[in-house]
Amino acid sequence: MGLTNTSTGKNIFHENVNNIAKMCDFTIAIAGNPNVGKSTIFNALTGMHQHTGNWPGKTVSNAIGECKYNKNNFLLVDIPGTYSIMSNSEEEEIARNYICFGNPNATVVILDATSLERNLNLVYQIMEITDKIVVCVNLLDEAKKKGISIDLEELEKRLGVPVVGTIARKKKTLNKLMQKVQKVCNGEIVPKPKTIKYLPAIEQSVEILEEKIEKMLLKKDKSLARWICLKIIDGDVKILNSIEENFKIKILNNKELNEEKQKVQDILQNNGISEENIKDKLISSIIFMTENVTKDVITLENKNYNLKNRKIDKILTSKTLGIPLMLLFLGVIFWITIIGANYPSQWLSQLFGWLQEKIVYLFDYFSAPNWLKGVLIDGVYKTLTWIIAVMLPPMAIFFPLFTILEDLGYLPRLAFNLDKFFRKAGSSGKQALTMCMGFGCNAAGVTGCRIIDSPREKLIAVLTNAFVPCNGRFPFLITISTIFIGGLFAGKYSSIISTIVVLLVILLGIFMTILISKILSKTILKGVPSSFILELPPYRKPQIGKVLVHSIFDRTLFVLGRAILVAAPAGLVIWLFANISIGNISILTYIANFLEPFARIMGLDGYILTAFILGIPANEIVLPIILMCYMGSGTLVDLKNTMTIGQILIQNGWTLLTAINVMIFTLLHFPCTTTLITIKKETGNIKWSILGFLLPTICGVIICIITTAVWNLVSFI
């Protein structure tokens, strides 16, 4: 059994888990830093197929699944990967809320054996909240390759909680983990976490508050008293509100506590501890503890075990080569996607053409009226099959290639290279990751924005994701570039020039993403860029099987399914507009004539603008609609020959200026319906979908008008 939930750790999620937990013996929270193999262990234990990428922030919602071990049923809750539970990013809040208020029978904290010191920070923070904890030191095989040896028994003594070493793909080690978990749940093992010793002034402050807090709590919750005191001391209002709501106690405006709070404030101030530096004081004490522990439990055979990674990083993240290599990798992926998608697209088109003949025969056999055949076959069927034939192959190629880069560990390096640009724009370097996802599909890129901590920066990333072209726009860009720009150069240079032009369009999209992010951060989404801790994970061999499963089923078919849902009604509307006439003029032509004056200012024509508007369900159908309009056909036109397409466009008044403006507007116009629906789902407010529609469209219109004006001015001179 496997279920997922995208809540943010609020009570509704806890209620859902509790309802399912009634059918299980124990509930287990799975916690850990990003990129420690947390989701891999979760998948192995539950049989679910949640993606296990090699970059931070993969899990930004709680996922739940069942595991049976030794006659007991366990409900496992995979909470978001986080470095800390002391601040208010989305994943930290979800993780902290579930551990605090979700009442798991035990919490398993997964650690990376190759980065033990950094990972132990989270262990100490969780041990302040719960004593029902099992520490799982994962990736022991990678540690062994690097000459890192960990004394697990000594680590267990130093922490005071059970410690298990695992290699996620080895079932035997996972059985040992579940054995310890079961014993903690049924009381055979009673963990006794070692308490962190903070500065004397902080410890004195805790003692002053602790007695009052214990009286306010129910008996079973008294173990949280020390942690709540620390939250009062560091002034974390958000978590204190959650504590009040979940435990039904009053802390923030409690008259009985005010006197003690004043005493605490005086003690802290007298010892140089202020509201601004209290978190630093707390964290420094935790770091001191982790340094002492790791010094005693880790043995390094080779202190230069990470030298190879550092050498590669020196190249991939260098100021000189970082950006050019990024463009090279993206260019190769796009080239493989474009070349590789041609053949399956043609095959699918032929298959759907053959099926159409059979469907027409079936309709004729039952003497179906022509209007019904037109609506269902020429309208709905042709639109659906066009989208599938054009969208499916490139997505099925792009997403696996993108996921391979993800599993290799390259994407965090890409974010590192672009971080300075996005930070100058008032946004987050993680936006580079979501932007890259947008090259495959803007809807997937919007969903990927969950990895961004700051709600403000997440909104900026969501609103600007459509500024980079998705794979639905690439075929149109390539076709126009090949006909009107590559066609100016003869021989082998034609394809090279066409590729360079498409890359320039991509660079324009990246530039516009950063520019609009800057404008948003200075206007409606004002704010200072949040601190961005980006872990550069070790390079790992991609798991090809999992890459294919995730990229095909979780991304490609998911996005395609959404596109199909909106394409069916769109096909009906397009057919009706093309075939219903008013005074011998189709509705489609009326719309085009109405838009013609404005389109001319943009260097386009009415039919082009109409095609973009009717193509909102999926960008793939824009070119077929343009050809349908020019050829006077009542159904979508599927022409595979680039030369024939070029002749039709030129005969209908296309020039080099038209081609340039069409490429600009293809890049910068409203996102498809699927993306707009996704924006609404991710933000919870339709106003952001409206703004996501308007931002790229306004930019595209303005740039096209400027391009046309400059072109005409130069031509006149």
TIMIDO-564915 format. One line per field, with one value per residue (C-alpha): x, y, z; residue number from 0; residue in three letters. Coordinates in steps of 0.001 Angstrom, whole numbers. Each point is the difference from the previous one (the first is absolute). Layout:
<rs>
x (X;...)
y (Y;...)
z (Z;...)
n (NUM;...)
res (ALA;...)
</rs>
This chain:
<rs>
x (0;1350;-1462;1351;-1073;1131;-1120;2389;-7;-3173;-2632;-1850;3033;346;-3688;397;3062;-1727;-2978;2247;2189;-2991;453;3715;1835;2559;622;3602;1307;2914;2166;3402;2016;-626;1936;706;-2036;-3102;-2489;1982;-385;-3659;-582;1861;-2050;-3413;337;-982;1816;544;2828;3456;1875;3575;-689;-1404;-3705;-1479;-2659;-2041;-3137;-733;-259;-1414;168;-366;2685;-485;2764;-74;-3815;-297;-1415;1916;-1247;3065;-194;2757;285;1930;3777;1345;3270;-1693;-3341;864;-1296;-3117;634;-2811;1803;1302;-3485;-1535;2706;-121;-3808;-328;2696;-1491;-3708;-426;633;2152;942;3607;2062;2724;2659;1963;3632;2531;3035;2240;-1220;-670;982;-2373;-2860;301;-1215;-3509;235;704;-2860;-2476;1236;-1156;-3547;-301;1862;-1614;2768;2105;3044;640;3485;-592;2321;2588;1109;896;1794;2040;1017;1271;1889;-2374;-525;-2677;-118;-3756;130;1901;-2397;-2923;1623;724;-3537;-1887;-2336;38;2279;-226;2230;-1709;588;-3421;170;914;-3113;1962;1049;-3568;-1239;2435;-1405;-3599;1018;1294;-3029;-2364;1814;-202;-3718;-894;2233;2703;2534;-373;2149;1573;1118;2951;-1094;1818;1708;-495;1667;-542;-2294;-2231;-97;-916;-2799;-1361;-110;-2008;-2631;-84;-2033;-2793;-93;-137;-3055;-1709;635;-1741;2054;769;1320;2332;3039;-515;240;3730;-381;-2978;2091;2716;-2591;-1190;3601;809;-3330;-1265;-3556;-1124;785;-1364;-3315;29;743;-2904;-2344;998;441;-2830;2215;708;3637;334;-2430;152;65;1461;2951;652;1986;2194;432;1245;2506;1204;342;2072;2303;577;647;2444;1935;92;-2716;-2552;-2946;2321;2684;-1916;-381;3725;747;-2293;1383;3625;-611;-1454;2936;2427;-1731;79;3694;878;-2027;1222;3613;-334;-2063;1456;3265;1303;2309;469;-484;-139;-2918;-2011;2781;-1539;-3336;1771;1970;-3181;-1761;2903;-860;-3811;-381;2809;-749;1492;-1374;-3079;-2524;1392;-54;-3567;-1029;1878;-1790;-3377;788;907;-3193;-2127;1783;-484;-3625;-692;1769;-1266;-3625;-404;-344;-2424;-2077;-301;-817;-2714;-1439;-193;-1580;-2621;-643;-642;-2285;-1853;-803;-1459;-2038;-1351;-957;-1784;-1916;-980;-1119;-2442;-996;1111;-816;2825;-124;601;2945;1370;-286;1356;2564;1161;-415;648;1866;2401;853;610;2118;2019;884;903;2106;1854;255;623;3269;1953;-1184;885;3528;499;-1185;2265;3006;-843;-460;3396;1612;-2018;1207;3583;-118;512;-3126;1209;3176;-2182;-1883;3332;1088;-3225;-450;1750;-2265;-3185;1193;647;-3565;-1224;-830;1477;2655;-2372;-2085;2625;-1013;-3697;775;1821;-3005;-2032;1970;-1718;-3382;-958;-2650;2678;2233;-2756;-507;3764;-100;-991;3711;392;-158;-1257;-3697;909;2820;-2141;-2672;2615;1220;-3572;-910;3149;265;-1832;2726;2051;-1335;-1468;341;-3392;1480;3323;-1322;-1584;3179;2174;-2282;-92;3750;753;-2252;685;3469;1780;-1383;2098;3145;728;1452;1136;5;-3787;-712;2774;-1387;-3527;1234;1846;-3141;-2070;2682;-165;-3759;665;2496;-2626;-2383;2567;733;-3712;-448;2677;-1197;-3659;1092;1864;-3029;-2321;2387;35;-3762;-2842;2260;2447;2554;3626;1378;-63;3167;606;1894;681;1582;2124;-676;2573;-151;-1832;-677;-3595;-2483;-1228;-2984;-1331;755;-2173;-2842;-81;479;-2532;-2740;374;818;-694;-3341;-1107;572;-1407;-3128;-637;523;-2479;-2684;42;707;-3250;-2330;2487;-197;-3762;172;2599;-2114;-3140;1786;1434;-3247;-2785;-405;-1800;-669;2409;2790;1069;123;3753;385;-2154;2312;3087;-1378;-796;3567;1670;703;1603;1873;1513;1432;1750;1329;-2397;-3407;-3466;177;3301;-1392;-3217;2042;1900;-3269;-1672;3225;-212;-904;3358;2725;409;-3162;927;1750;-2729;-2646;1990;286;-3720;-901;2268;-1170;-3692;-339;-2661;2346;3556;2653;2916;2875;3329;1946;1773;352;-3756;-750;2430;-1639;-3466;1242;1861;-3007;-2058;2326;2593;3329;3165;-1550;-3140;2149;2010;-3143;-1668;3065;-47;-3723;374;2488;-1900;-3714;-2524;739;-2236;-3153;1772;2586;-2643;-1966;3209;748;-3477;511;3451;-819;-3603;-1116;-1230;1454;3499;-1159;-1319;3307;1873;-2074;577;3719;1535;-2745;576;3764;-476;-2334;2330;3134;-1769;-1254;3505;1581;-2496;463;3806;-147;-2289;2149;3190;-1754;-1244;3485)
y (0;3447;3445;3480;3282;3485;1815;2204;-1983;1548;-1785;-1330;-2079;-1305;-971;-1887;-1844;-796;-1456;-2315;-697;-1588;-2944;-267;-931;2834;3300;867;3391;-142;3140;1133;2540;254;-2456;-2647;-2798;636;-538;-3032;-1704;1036;-1524;-3196;-510;908;-1096;3469;1735;3506;1628;8;2858;1036;3608;1822;532;-2982;-740;3080;-1771;-2907;-3396;-3012;-3725;-3284;-2488;-3402;-1363;-2936;-141;3759;2551;3284;3211;1873;3766;1417;3625;2618;-38;2916;1165;1497;324;3336;2356;423;-1304;-2164;-3333;865;951;-3205;-2170;1756;52;-3694;-1030;2339;-446;-3100;-2352;-2596;-3045;506;2305;-1455;2570;-964;1177;4;-2006;2194;3239;-1085;3239;2162;-2517;-320;3584;-1144;-3028;2202;2350;-2892;-1585;3173;-675;-3775;-2835;-2617;173;-2407;1266;-1664;533;-575;-195;-2122;-1384;3480;746;-3183;967;3314;-1627;1276;-2317;688;-1603;-525;-1401;3027;2310;-1724;550;3651;740;-2185;-1343;-3137;256;-2264;-25;-575;-373;758;-2618;-2788;-1431;-1519;3438;1304;-2980;997;3522;-1222;-2308;2961;2088;-2726;-320;3755;-17;-2879;1217;-2677;2773;3260;2716;2552;2892;2033;3562;2888;2281;3588;3110;431;3011;-2022;-3001;2291;1512;-3472;-902;3144;-781;-3797;-466;2281;-1702;-3488;984;1257;-3202;-3313;-2713;-1793;3232;1048;-1269;2978;2571;678;415;2365;2076;277;1164;2665;1105;290;1769;-2358;1389;-2247;-3245;1390;639;-3613;-1214;2029;-1334;-3653;-232;2400;2093;3729;1130;3273;2073;-1920;2310;-2738;-392;3719;387;-2998;1253;3328;-1764;-2040;3087;1753;-3015;-331;3707;107;-2799;1613;-2201;1885;-805;375;-2471;-2521;-2523;237;-757;-3025;-1343;504;-2215;-2732;263;-293;-3249;-1459;837;-1793;-3078;-358;463;-3142;-2243;666;-1367;1220;-2277;2658;3660;852;-2365;2848;1273;-1302;1716;3239;-95;-499;2753;2344;-282;-181;2876;2224;3614;-544;-3404;-443;1860;-1172;-3631;481;1234;-2878;-2598;1605;254;-3691;-977;2149;-1334;-3638;744;1669;-2601;-2966;1152;247;-3702;-997;3107;-1081;-3558;1187;2292;-2923;-2192;2607;573;-3733;-29;3031;-1905;-2856;2408;1755;-3412;-817;3306;-594;-3528;1368;2878;2670;3574;2093;2586;-2729;-1372;3522;774;-3310;-904;3262;1936;-2032;-3035;1922;2508;-2712;-2168;2976;940;-3593;-466;3276;132;-3603;-781;3131;-252;-3709;961;3317;-1068;-3091;2051;2723;-2591;-1534;3410;143;-3416;771;2986;2677;2082;1462;1100;1704;1786;1012;1575;1994;777;3376;1147;-1019;1455;3334;-290;-405;-3667;-3413;-2058;-2961;1784;-1138;-3615;673;2061;-2990;-2202;2540;-872;-3385;1278;3271;-1795;-2341;3018;1709;-3126;-173;3464;-1779;-473;3775;900;3588;413;3315;-1525;-3009;2305;1796;-3349;-1141;3225;24;-3692;471;2403;-3006;-2077;-3418;-2945;900;3220;-1393;-1669;3308;1965;-2479;-70;3801;306;-2664;1559;3713;267;-3263;264;3151;-2144;-2841;-3442;-1379;3413;236;-2390;1540;3512;-1239;-1635;3175;2078;-2366;214;3817;-217;-2144;2575;2712;-2099;-343;3732;850;-2418;1817;3471;-604;-1663;3203;2164;-2183;52;3809;449;-2351;-2645;2211;-1623;-859;-3266;-2704;-1816;-2873;-3040;-2140;-3386;-1267;-3732;-2592;-1130;-3296;-2528;521;-2776;-446;-2194;2459;2914;-1526;-902;3426;2098;-1947;-664;2789;2807;-789;-1785;2296;3140;-1616;-1030;3568;1267;-2535;1054;3568;-910;-1910;2976;2232;-2222;332;3814;259;-2147;1995;3319;-1283;-1505;2292;2964;3298;1467;-2420;967;-2427;1062;-679;2579;2522;-340;339;3109;1554;-622;1007;3717;-781;-2986;2220;2323;-3082;-994;-2968;-536;-764;-3738;-374;1752;-2040;-3216;947;745;-3237;-1864;733;-3658;-1101;1925;-2893;895;3630;-786;-2434;2673;2588;-2411;-897;3708;698;-3073;618;-3466;-881;-2256;28;-380;-2363;760;-1721;1590;3146;1348;-300;1756;2777;498;313;2532;2110;-35;1443;2970;-1281;1821;-260;2585;-2143;-3034;1897;1325;-3414;-1509;2779;-455;-3788;509;2805;-591;-1390;-3530;-2903;-895;-2857;2400;2552;-2706;-1106;3580;200;-3346;875;3541;-575;3279;646;3533;-1469;-2033;3228;1759;-3044;421;3743;338;-1892;1170;3687;-493;-1788;2667;2848;-1639;-860;3595;1362;-2481;962;3738;-271;-2221;2437;2965;-1651;-1032;3561;1453)
z (0;-802;431;-472;1506;-914;3113;1900;3197;1407;2068;-3055;-926;3556;-16;-3288;1281;3292;-1826;-2006;3045;1744;-2353;882;3183;-63;-1809;-917;-1176;-2459;325;-1227;-1958;-3748;-2147;2666;-1595;2101;-2818;-1234;3396;123;-3454;869;3167;-1412;-3619;-1193;-2828;1248;-2001;1619;-1686;758;964;3026;547;-1816;2607;860;1150;2275;-1671;1840;-621;1857;953;1633;2227;2423;212;645;-2453;-113;-1573;-1298;-504;-2229;1128;-2009;31;2034;1522;3045;1766;1583;-2727;-2112;-3524;-1339;333;3486;1133;-1382;1572;3354;201;-667;2495;2637;-549;-2175;2950;-1820;2066;-1096;-2209;-2210;-896;-3120;-157;-2832;1121;-2175;1661;3579;1753;-2025;352;3781;437;-900;2309;3021;-883;-333;3253;1755;-1207;425;1691;-2267;-2565;-2083;-1893;-3373;-1468;-3714;-3033;1824;-3377;-1250;3254;-402;-3551;1354;2867;2691;2959;2648;3443;244;3535;1285;-1832;1724;3417;-706;-1213;2461;-2712;-2199;-3067;-3064;-3094;-3365;-3703;-1476;-2759;2468;1603;2892;1284;-293;2022;2760;-136;322;2829;2030;-928;1155;3330;597;-834;2328;2834;-151;-629;1930;-1623;2346;-2242;1242;754;-1644;2481;-1083;1395;3796;-523;-2359;2353;2897;-2102;-825;3711;780;-2634;129;3193;-1265;-3409;1539;2023;-3134;-1952;293;1640;-3245;-1562;2824;-1922;-2330;2799;-472;-3737;414;2426;-2645;-2548;2470;521;-3705;-646;-2727;-160;-2854;1790;3288;-1767;-1194;3534;1383;-2680;340;3782;891;2261;156;-242;-1907;2091;3255;3042;2218;-2373;-516;3208;-838;-3561;1300;2275;-2966;-2179;2669;439;-3737;-524;2917;-1722;-3440;-1501;-2088;-2246;-2994;1111;2149;-2861;-742;3663;-39;-3271;1050;3056;-2231;-2412;2928;1037;-3516;-431;3220;-915;-3592;1100;2126;-2315;-3482;-1397;-3363;-1979;-2650;868;-3736;-680;-1541;-2262;-3251;721;822;-3267;-2029;1961;-666;-3700;122;2472;-1233;-916;-3460;-1023;2198;-2182;-3408;1184;1226;-3452;-1617;2139;-664;-3712;-190;1837;-2314;-3097;1049;870;-3345;-2132;1999;86;-3780;-705;2786;-777;-3637;1059;2389;-2685;-2420;2687;850;-3720;-439;3035;-1372;-3184;2059;2148;-3111;-1438;3278;-63;-3652;838;2590;-2332;2481;-1090;-1494;2769;2614;-1983;-316;3713;1309;-2691;-1616;3234;3149;-1408;-2243;2724;2584;-2285;-1244;3586;890;-3144;487;3824;1019;-1860;1015;3618;82;-1097;1809;3454;243;-1183;2495;2756;-802;596;3197;1200;-964;2328;-2672;648;3319;-1854;-2593;2792;1527;-3304;-333;3687;-169;-2856;1789;3311;-1738;-1283;3582;-446;834;-1792;234;-2620;-2521;684;-517;-3101;-1508;728;-1979;-3127;102;1122;1679;2066;1380;639;1985;2098;550;1612;3224;707;566;3699;-85;-996;-1664;-2046;-844;-1448;-2097;-1364;-718;-1837;-2156;-878;-3301;-1214;-1131;-2910;799;-2378;-1480;-1382;-1234;-3209;-1098;828;-1869;-3046;-324;635;-2635;-2661;364;1577;-729;-3528;-541;206;-2347;777;3340;1681;-273;2905;2114;-456;773;3228;1042;-554;2182;2721;-234;544;3085;1287;-524;2096;2813;-151;186;2914;2000;-1073;932;3250;817;-833;2100;2970;-130;-422;963;1548;1859;2223;641;-1420;2655;985;-2387;1245;-3041;534;-2880;270;-1085;-3611;-258;-2707;-1223;748;-3571;883;2564;-2331;-2714;2358;1624;-3134;-2085;2527;2574;-2429;-3663;338;2837;-2079;-3148;1893;1114;-3555;-1406;2492;-1303;-3646;-582;570;-1824;-3080;56;223;-2792;-2337;751;-606;-3291;-1305;1221;-2340;299;-3425;-1732;2400;2720;3648;-177;-2751;1892;3012;-2228;-1711;3374;1227;-3278;795;3363;-1443;-2731;2654;1427;-3432;-212;-1605;1351;-729;1874;3074;-218;-127;3157;1812;-1110;761;3723;813;-1425;-1853;-2441;-1936;-823;-3302;-1194;688;-1981;-2952;299;-224;-2974;-1928;728;1486;2544;1964;1349;-2689;599;-2380;632;-2867;1193;-3547;-612;3282;-955;-3387;1596;2546;-2578;-2344;2855;524;2462;-30;2105;2362;350;802;2638;1679;-86;1724;2609;643;63;2830;1733;147;2456;1277;-978;1929;1777;1418;1021;1820;1715;1114;1542;1743;1354;1160;1052;-1596;-3523;23;-361;-3022;-1536;693;-1364;-3172;-321;805;-2956;-2366;733;-368;-3333;-1349;1002;-1439;-3277;-352;668;-2436;-2719;570;-114;-3115;-1805;1047;-1270;-3244;-481;527)
n (0;1;2;3;4;5;6;7;8;9;10;11;12;13;14;15;16;17;18;19;20;21;22;23;24;25;26;27;28;29;30;31;32;33;34;35;36;37;38;39;40;41;42;43;44;45;46;47;48;49;50;51;52;53;54;55;56;57;58;59;60;61;62;63;64;65;66;67;68;69;70;71;72;73;74;75;76;77;78;79;80;81;82;83;84;85;86;87;88;89;90;91;92;93;94;95;96;97;98;99;100;101;102;103;104;105;106;107;108;109;110;111;112;113;114;115;116;117;118;119;120;121;122;123;124;125;126;127;128;129;130;131;132;133;134;135;136;137;138;139;140;141;142;143;144;145;146;147;148;149;150;151;152;153;154;155;156;157;158;159;160;161;162;163;164;165;166;167;168;169;170;171;172;173;174;175;176;177;178;179;180;181;182;183;184;185;186;187;188;189;190;191;192;193;194;195;196;197;198;199;200;201;202;203;204;205;206;207;208;209;210;211;212;213;214;215;216;217;218;219;220;221;222;223;224;225;226;227;228;229;230;231;232;233;234;235;236;237;238;239;240;241;242;243;244;245;246;247;248;249;250;251;252;253;254;255;256;257;258;259;260;261;262;263;264;265;266;267;268;269;270;271;272;273;274;275;276;277;278;279;280;281;282;283;284;285;286;287;288;289;290;291;292;293;294;295;296;297;298;299;300;301;302;303;304;305;306;307;308;309;310;311;312;313;314;315;316;317;318;319;320;321;322;323;324;325;326;327;328;329;330;331;332;333;334;335;336;337;338;339;340;341;342;343;344;345;346;347;348;349;350;351;352;353;354;355;356;357;358;359;360;361;362;363;364;365;366;367;368;369;370;371;372;373;374;375;376;377;378;379;380;381;382;383;384;385;386;387;388;389;390;391;392;393;394;395;396;397;398;399;400;401;402;403;404;405;406;407;408;409;410;411;412;413;414;415;416;417;418;419;420;421;422;423;424;425;426;427;428;429;430;431;432;433;434;435;436;437;438;439;440;441;442;443;444;445;446;447;448;449;450;451;452;453;454;455;456;457;458;459;460;461;462;463;464;465;466;467;468;469;470;471;472;473;474;475;476;477;478;479;480;481;482;483;484;485;486;487;488;489;490;491;492;493;494;495;496;497;498;499;500;501;502;503;504;505;506;507;508;509;510;511;512;513;514;515;516;517;518;519;520;521;522;523;524;525;526;527;528;529;530;531;532;533;534;535;536;537;538;539;540;541;542;543;544;545;546;547;548;549;550;551;552;553;554;555;556;557;558;559;560;561;562;563;564;565;566;567;568;569;570;571;572;573;574;575;576;577;578;579;580;581;582;583;584;585;586;587;588;589;590;591;592;593;594;595;596;597;598;599;600;601;602;603;604;605;606;607;608;609;610;611;612;613;614;615;616;617;618;619;620;621;622;623;624;625;626;627;628;629;630;631;632;633;634;635;636;637;638;639;640;641;642;643;644;645;646;647;648;649;650;651;652;653;654;655;656;657;658;659;660;661;662;663;664;665;666;667;668;669;670;671;672;673;674;675;676;677;678;679;680;681;682;683;684;685;686;687;688;689;690;691;692;693;694;695;696;697;698;699;700;701;702;703;704;705;706;707;708;709;710;711;712;713;714;715;716)
res (MET;GLY;LEU;THR;ASN;THR;SER;THR;GLY;LYS;ASN;ILE;PHE;HIS;GLU;ASN;VAL;ASN;ASN;ILE;ALA;LYS;MET;CYS;ASP;PHE;THR;ILE;ALA;ILE;ALA;GLY;ASN;PRO;ASN;VAL;GLY;LYS;SER;THR;ILE;PHE;ASN;ALA;LEU;THR;GLY;MET;HIS;GLN;HIS;THR;GLY;ASN;TRP;PRO;GLY;LYS;THR;VAL;SER;ASN;ALA;ILE;GLY;GLU;CYS;LYS;TYR;ASN;LYS;ASN;ASN;PHE;LEU;LEU;VAL;ASP;ILE;PRO;GLY;THR;TYR;SER;ILE;MET;SER;ASN;SER;GLU;GLU;GLU;GLU;ILE;ALA;ARG;ASN;TYR;ILE;CYS;PHE;GLY;ASN;PRO;ASN;ALA;THR;VAL;VAL;ILE;LEU;ASP;ALA;THR;SER;LEU;GLU;ARG;ASN;LEU;ASN;LEU;VAL;TYR;GLN;ILE;MET;GLU;ILE;THR;ASP;LYS;ILE;VAL;VAL;CYS;VAL;ASN;LEU;LEU;ASP;GLU;ALA;LYS;LYS;LYS;GLY;ILE;SER;ILE;ASP;LEU;GLU;GLU;LEU;GLU;LYS;ARG;LEU;GLY;VAL;PRO;VAL;VAL;GLY;THR;ILE;ALA;ARG;LYS;LYS;LYS;THR;LEU;ASN;LYS;LEU;MET;GLN;LYS;VAL;GLN;LYS;VAL;CYS;ASN;GLY;GLU;ILE;VAL;PRO;LYS;PRO;LYS;THR;ILE;LYS;TYR;LEU;PRO;ALA;ILE;GLU;GLN;SER;VAL;GLU;ILE;LEU;GLU;GLU;LYS;ILE;GLU;LYS;MET;LEU;LEU;LYS;LYS;ASP;LYS;SER;LEU;ALA;ARG;TRP;ILE;CYS;LEU;LYS;ILE;ILE;ASP;GLY;ASP;VAL;LYS;ILE;LEU;ASN;SER;ILE;GLU;GLU;ASN;PHE;LYS;ILE;LYS;ILE;LEU;ASN;ASN;LYS;GLU;LEU;ASN;GLU;GLU;LYS;GLN;LYS;VAL;GLN;ASP;ILE;LEU;GLN;ASN;ASN;GLY;ILE;SER;GLU;GLU;ASN;ILE;LYS;ASP;LYS;LEU;ILE;SER;SER;ILE;ILE;PHE;MET;THR;GLU;ASN;VAL;THR;LYS;ASP;VAL;ILE;THR;LEU;GLU;ASN;LYS;ASN;TYR;ASN;LEU;LYS;ASN;ARG;LYS;ILE;ASP;LYS;ILE;LEU;THR;SER;LYS;THR;LEU;GLY;ILE;PRO;LEU;MET;LEU;LEU;PHE;LEU;GLY;VAL;ILE;PHE;TRP;ILE;THR;ILE;ILE;GLY;ALA;ASN;TYR;PRO;SER;GLN;TRP;LEU;SER;GLN;LEU;PHE;GLY;TRP;LEU;GLN;GLU;LYS;ILE;VAL;TYR;LEU;PHE;ASP;TYR;PHE;SER;ALA;PRO;ASN;TRP;LEU;LYS;GLY;VAL;LEU;ILE;ASP;GLY;VAL;TYR;LYS;THR;LEU;THR;TRP;ILE;ILE;ALA;VAL;MET;LEU;PRO;PRO;MET;ALA;ILE;PHE;PHE;PRO;LEU;PHE;THR;ILE;LEU;GLU;ASP;LEU;GLY;TYR;LEU;PRO;ARG;LEU;ALA;PHE;ASN;LEU;ASP;LYS;PHE;PHE;ARG;LYS;ALA;GLY;SER;SER;GLY;LYS;GLN;ALA;LEU;THR;MET;CYS;MET;GLY;PHE;GLY;CYS;ASN;ALA;ALA;GLY;VAL;THR;GLY;CYS;ARG;ILE;ILE;ASP;SER;PRO;ARG;GLU;LYS;LEU;ILE;ALA;VAL;LEU;THR;ASN;ALA;PHE;VAL;PRO;CYS;ASN;GLY;ARG;PHE;PRO;PHE;LEU;ILE;THR;ILE;SER;THR;ILE;PHE;ILE;GLY;GLY;LEU;PHE;ALA;GLY;LYS;TYR;SER;SER;ILE;ILE;SER;THR;ILE;VAL;VAL;LEU;LEU;VAL;ILE;LEU;LEU;GLY;ILE;PHE;MET;THR;ILE;LEU;ILE;SER;LYS;ILE;LEU;SER;LYS;THR;ILE;LEU;LYS;GLY;VAL;PRO;SER;SER;PHE;ILE;LEU;GLU;LEU;PRO;PRO;TYR;ARG;LYS;PRO;GLN;ILE;GLY;LYS;VAL;LEU;VAL;HIS;SER;ILE;PHE;ASP;ARG;THR;LEU;PHE;VAL;LEU;GLY;ARG;ALA;ILE;LEU;VAL;ALA;ALA;PRO;ALA;GLY;LEU;VAL;ILE;TRP;LEU;PHE;ALA;ASN;ILE;SER;ILE;GLY;ASN;ILE;SER;ILE;LEU;THR;TYR;ILE;ALA;ASN;PHE;LEU;GLU;PRO;PHE;ALA;ARG;ILE;MET;GLY;LEU;ASP;GLY;TYR;ILE;LEU;THR;ALA;PHE;ILE;LEU;GLY;ILE;PRO;ALA;ASN;GLU;ILE;VAL;LEU;PRO;ILE;ILE;LEU;MET;CYS;TYR;MET;GLY;SER;GLY;THR;LEU;VAL;ASP;LEU;LYS;ASN;THR;MET;THR;ILE;GLY;GLN;ILE;LEU;ILE;GLN;ASN;GLY;TRP;THR;LEU;LEU;THR;ALA;ILE;ASN;VAL;MET;ILE;PHE;THR;LEU;LEU;HIS;PHE;PRO;CYS;THR;THR;THR;LEU;ILE;THR;ILE;LYS;LYS;GLU;THR;GLY;ASN;ILE;LYS;TRP;SER;ILE;LEU;GLY;PHE;LEU;LEU;PRO;THR;ILE;CYS;GLY;VAL;ILE;ILE;CYS;ILE;ILE;THR;THR;ALA;VAL;TRP;ASN;LEU;VAL;SER;PHE;ILE)
</rs>
